[in-house]
Amino acid sequence: PDDPFRAVVRERGFARRAAAALRYFFPFLEWAPAYRLGTFKSDLIAGITIASLAIPQGISYAKLANLPPILGLYSSFVPPLVYAMMGSSKDLAVGTVAVASLLIASMLGAEVSATENPALYLHLAFTATFFAGVIQASLGILRHVVP
């Protein structure tokens, strides 16, 4: 019952299996055709409400990690946009968190000073977040491959 590829394996034929796999990895392909204007209005109001909190929160968490405030803006809207296309739960909140900001600041602060060498600090922050994303994506893929 917990086999995530149950819907994909059930389908017969390559085209149907490929479509089922795409719907599994990109859930918006399933709900987007049924999306209506009334739902868009509600989502727009909810998005504006959440943005009024997430934008200043992202900026402050970027400063907490000793990063430029613009990166906090990016972290306020890029992850929710990606999750909107690839996420499976409409009730999950995605965004910046204080623990990750403090972890980045303490980890990188032990190696390089953000005030003395800001370019290296920024490159190390990008490298750390890139590899964290690669590891998370790998674990997500392996969840489906390894029984």
URUR-V163448 format. One record per pair of residues at least 24 apart in sequence whose C-alpha atoms are under 10 Angstrom apart, sorted by sequence separation. I is the first residue (numbers start at 1). J is the second residue. D is the distance in Angstrom with one decimal. If there is no record, write none. Layout:
I;J;D, I;J;D
This chain:
72;96;8.1, 104;128;8.1, 51;76;7.8, 104;129;8.8, 50;76;9.9, 51;77;8.2, 100;129;10.0, 65;98;8.8, 62;96;8.9, 64;98;7.8, 65;99;9.7, 67;101;9.2, 61;96;7.2, 62;97;9.9, 64;99;9.9, 65;100;8.3, 66;101;8.5, 60;96;9.9, 61;97;7.2, 62;98;9.2, 64;100;9.8, 65;101;4.7, 66;102;9.2, 58;95;7.9, 59;96;9.5, 61;98;6.1, 64;101;6.0, 65;102;5.8, 67;104;9.6, 57;95;9.3, 58;96;6.0, 60;98;9.1, 61;99;9.2, 63;101;8.5, 64;102;6.5, 65;103;7.8, 66;104;8.7, 67;105;8.6, 57;96;7.6, 58;97;8.3, 61;100;8.7, 62;101;6.8, 63;102;10.0, 64;103;9.8, 65;104;5.9, 66;105;6.3, 54;94;9.9, 55;95;9.8, 57;97;8.7, 58;98;9.3, 61;101;5.9, 62;102;9.6, 64;104;9.2, 65;105;4.5, 66;106;9.8, 54;95;7.4, 55;96;9.8, 57;98;9.2, 60;101;9.5, 61;102;8.4, 64;105;7.2, 65;106;8.1, 54;96;8.0, 62;104;9.9, 63;105;9.5, 65;107;9.8, 66;108;9.5, 50;93;9.8, 58;101;9.8, 62;105;9.5, 65;108;9.0, 66;109;8.8, 65;109;9.2, 66;113;9.4, 67;114;8.0, 66;114;6.4, 65;114;9.4, 66;115;8.6, 68;118;9.5, 67;118;8.5, 66;118;9.1, 32;85;9.7, 67;121;8.3, 68;122;8.7, 28;83;9.8, 66;121;8.7, 67;122;7.0, 27;83;9.8, 28;84;7.4, 29;85;8.4, 66;122;9.0, 26;83;9.6, 27;84;8.7, 28;85;5.4, 29;86;9.5, 26;84;9.2, 27;85;6.7, 28;86;7.0, 67;125;8.4, 26;85;6.0, 27;86;5.9, 28;87;8.1, 66;125;9.8, 25;85;9.1, 26;86;4.7, 27;87;6.7, 28;88;8.5, 65;125;9.2, 25;86;6.3, 26;87;7.4, 27;88;6.1, 24;86;8.8, 25;87;8.4, 26;88;8.3, 27;89;9.2, 23;86;9.5, 24;87;9.8, 25;88;8.8, 24;88;8.6, 4;143;9.2, 5;144;7.6, 4;144;7.0, 5;145;9.8, 3;144;8.3, 3;147;9.1
